[in-house]
Amino acid sequence: MKSKFFPINNIRRLGLLVFLIIISGSTVTRAQWHHHWTVSDRDLGTAITLDPYHSYTSLFYQIQKDQPIYIYQENETLMYRDLLLRSYKPGYGLIEFTLYPSTAVSAWIESSHKDFYDEFTVYKDINLIGSISGGYQEPWSVSLFAGQLAAFLSMNDEEELIIAASGASGLVLTGGAYQIFNNCLVRSNWYRVEWKLKGESVDDSVAYDWDLKLGYRNYGLREISNTLLLSFSRNRMHLGRFDWRWVENSMNEFELQLPVSHDETGISRFKIIYGKAIPFWKWMIGLGVGVIYENRRQYDAELKQFSPQKEKSWNLFLMPFAYW
């Protein structure tokens, strides 16, 4: 099966580059640049994304010279199941450096300029600067990915070969040297190991992507229990169209962390975000509202130490976003 316009390898590479842009996070207002080369008949690509919540630069390399061709199926569960089963034998490797600008700035202000930060407290523990943090647990990170990246090909009504969807599945190892507790920067070497399955449907009228991760996080701190984690995010936009159903024109994110220490039970951390978007010119603009629940030792910014006992806390944050 051949395209009327592009060789099948070029279409597959284009799909992988498109997917490389979205492999690590949800789409908000951002600037993007990407490029790819061929080295010894293997694909080599890079991408840079600038985003107020999630900026990153990444480099991927094709490990296996001969990659399977993925055909789009109406049953996406079977389609991504096939991708998951193939990912035990990595076809691509990727290294990525990620920066969370709004999270880092918010934590830096509270850690280094507490009086200025407190001026933006509007009610009890609700602070305007803290509310734009996005709920991330670190200011930056470095990740290694080994698995499969796939562009699912299909034929349109004109019998042209097109990319109908893209996906990724594999092992992700992430780490860093700082973490954020109670919106304060804490020096600590941490790492996270996850199995990731991600998908995106490509359509002129609907933008749809989702991300499922299951893994383990080591905080590298004796005061904080290491956890098993489960996270799921989903974004679905009908571009240029109003749709008030709660699952449409919406962004959703869920994260659950459970302690693995033998003397701890319950939930260590729980995060949920829901956002709704409306059409504006050529964009879809919206606002997400998130809540984070934590049951762990709290960090004191003035004493620079954790509390002796676990405490329960709730935090509210906002996340403006846009699709185009």
NORLIN-V526097 format. One line per field, one symbol per residue. psi: psi as a letter, one per 30 degrees, with the letter a starting at -180 (. if undefined). A space follows every 50 residues. Layout:
psi=???
//
This chain:
psi=kllfekleeeeeeeeeeeeeegffllkaklkkkllllkjhgkkkllkkkk kfejklklklkjekejklkkkkkejfeeefeeeeefffjkfkkkkkkkki eeeeeeeeeeefieeeeffgkfjcgjkeeffgffglglfllkkkkjbkkk jkklkafghkkljflllkkakkkklafklkkhgkkkjkkllkklkkkklk kjkffkkkllkkkkakkjfgkffkkllkkkkkkkkjkjkgkkjgkfflhl kkkkkkkkkfkfgklakekkkkkklkllkjcgljklkkklkkkkilkkkj eefhlllflkkklkkklkjklkk.
//
